[in-house]
Amino acid sequence: MPDDLYADVADLYDLSYGDYLDDVDFFLNLANAVDGPILELGVGSGRVAVPIAEAGHTVSGIDNSASMLAKLRARVAAAGLGGKVEAVEGDMTAFDLGRRFGLILLAADTFQHLLTTADQAACLHCVAAHLAPGGLFSLSVRSPASVAWEEPGAPSPLVLDWTKRDPDSGDLVMKLIAAEADPGRMVRRMTYIYDRVHDGAVRRSVFQTELRYSTEAELRLLLQDAGLRVTHVYGDYDLSPPGLGDNIVIVATAERRT
């Protein structure tokens, strides 16, 4: 298992993304449309999984970050959802849970952390192997058209994203972001800086990652190769047509076997 990249920022994740709810109803509607349990890949602290469990579904979540799974287990316990949410430490490109699911989902650009076609294909083949007959698979990624693709090596300005008060500690927290484009690989290198002010002292946490961007055509080919048939494509979670939003949201099902 690789090093836990989220270890230094796990306590800040919900502060940063916990109030993002745009996709929750979309995935919940999919969960309500299928039979059987739900599987979320890259479950994190349960931003999507916990509301789905609160609606009565049984959810399993895979993540390779032990610190994020600890946050998930604490959140599940606080919500009184023991037995409704399973936290599994694992790699979303190579997992075998020995059972099938009515819905498998990849929310919030999680698929973009897979930086090679081989890893993307491996993930989708695992998905197909775990999808129940008639089940649904859904992923969302940012559209390549939604971001600027500067020349490689161009200066990356550090931009203040937000300033918030941590409700648990009362500390002032500032989030800053810098992005560097690598158009040849269709990747953006992201640097996230969190400055926490406590009793006049500043503690800085730095998180760096890369995100790969894929076109709708590329995703369709990958899904087809894995035996998954695309049924719907949207430009955002409000079901807008492709190209009219910043996202590519795909719903697919398993190809019928003969």
WOCORKA-V814553 format. One record per residue. N is the residue number from 0. RES is the residue in one small letter. SS is DSSP state (A for helix, B for strand, O for the rest). Layout:
BEGIN
n = <N | N>
res = <RES | RES>
ss = <SS | SS>
END
This chain:
BEGIN
n = <0 | 1 | 2 | 3 | 4 | 5 | 6 | 7 | 8 | 9 | 10 | 11 | 12 | 13 | 14 | 15 | 16 | 17 | 18 | 19 | 20 | 21 | 22 | 23 | 24 | 25 | 26 | 27 | 28 | 29 | 30 | 31 | 32 | 33 | 34 | 35 | 36 | 37 | 38 | 39 | 40 | 41 | 42 | 43 | 44 | 45 | 46 | 47 | 48 | 49 | 50 | 51 | 52 | 53 | 54 | 55 | 56 | 57 | 58 | 59 | 60 | 61 | 62 | 63 | 64 | 65 | 66 | 67 | 68 | 69 | 70 | 71 | 72 | 73 | 74 | 75 | 76 | 77 | 78 | 79 | 80 | 81 | 82 | 83 | 84 | 85 | 86 | 87 | 88 | 89 | 90 | 91 | 92 | 93 | 94 | 95 | 96 | 97 | 98 | 99 | 100 | 101 | 102 | 103 | 104 | 105 | 106 | 107 | 108 | 109 | 110 | 111 | 112 | 113 | 114 | 115 | 116 | 117 | 118 | 119 | 120 | 121 | 122 | 123 | 124 | 125 | 126 | 127 | 128 | 129 | 130 | 131 | 132 | 133 | 134 | 135 | 136 | 137 | 138 | 139 | 140 | 141 | 142 | 143 | 144 | 145 | 146 | 147 | 148 | 149 | 150 | 151 | 152 | 153 | 154 | 155 | 156 | 157 | 158 | 159 | 160 | 161 | 162 | 163 | 164 | 165 | 166 | 167 | 168 | 169 | 170 | 171 | 172 | 173 | 174 | 175 | 176 | 177 | 178 | 179 | 180 | 181 | 182 | 183 | 184 | 185 | 186 | 187 | 188 | 189 | 190 | 191 | 192 | 193 | 194 | 195 | 196 | 197 | 198 | 199 | 200 | 201 | 202 | 203 | 204 | 205 | 206 | 207 | 208 | 209 | 210 | 211 | 212 | 213 | 214 | 215 | 216 | 217 | 218 | 219 | 220 | 221 | 222 | 223 | 224 | 225 | 226 | 227 | 228 | 229 | 230 | 231 | 232 | 233 | 234 | 235 | 236 | 237 | 238 | 239 | 240 | 241 | 242 | 243 | 244 | 245 | 246 | 247 | 248 | 249 | 250 | 251 | 252 | 253 | 254 | 255 | 256 | 257>
res = <m | p | d | d | l | y | a | d | v | a | d | l | y | d | l | s | y | g | d | y | l | d | d | v | d | f | f | l | n | l | a | n | a | v | d | g | p | i | l | e | l | g | v | g | s | g | r | v | a | v | p | i | a | e | a | g | h | t | v | s | g | i | d | n | s | a | s | m | l | a | k | l | r | a | r | v | a | a | a | g | l | g | g | k | v | e | a | v | e | g | d | m | t | a | f | d | l | g | r | r | f | g | l | i | l | l | a | a | d | t | f | q | h | l | l | t | t | a | d | q | a | a | c | l | h | c | v | a | a | h | l | a | p | g | g | l | f | s | l | s | v | r | s | p | a | s | v | a | w | e | e | p | g | a | p | s | p | l | v | l | d | w | t | k | r | d | p | d | s | g | d | l | v | m | k | l | i | a | a | e | a | d | p | g | r | m | v | r | r | m | t | y | i | y | d | r | v | h | d | g | a | v | r | r | s | v | f | q | t | e | l | r | y | s | t | e | a | e | l | r | l | l | l | q | d | a | g | l | r | v | t | h | v | y | g | d | y | d | l | s | p | p | g | l | g | d | n | i | v | i | v | a | t | a | e | r | r | t>
ss = <O | O | O | O | O | O | O | O | O | A | A | A | A | A | A | A | A | O | O | O | O | O | O | A | A | A | A | A | A | A | A | A | O | O | O | O | O | B | B | B | B | O | O | O | O | O | O | O | A | A | A | A | A | A | O | O | O | O | B | B | B | B | B | O | O | A | A | A | A | A | A | A | A | A | A | A | A | A | O | O | O | O | O | O | B | B | B | B | B | O | B | O | O | B | O | O | O | O | O | O | B | B | B | B | B | B | O | O | O | A | A | A | A | O | O | O | A | A | A | A | A | A | A | A | A | A | A | A | A | A | B | B | B | B | B | B | B | B | B | B | B | B | O | A | A | A | O | O | O | O | O | O | O | O | O | O | O | O | B | B | B | B | B | B | B | O | O | O | O | O | O | B | B | B | B | B | B | B | B | B | B | B | A | A | A | O | B | B | B | B | B | B | B | B | B | B | B | B | O | O | B | B | B | B | B | B | B | B | B | B | B | B | O | O | O | A | A | A | A | A | A | A | A | A | A | O | O | B | B | B | B | B | B | B | O | O | O | O | O | O | O | O | O | O | O | O | B | B | B | B | B | B | B | B | O | O | O | O>
END
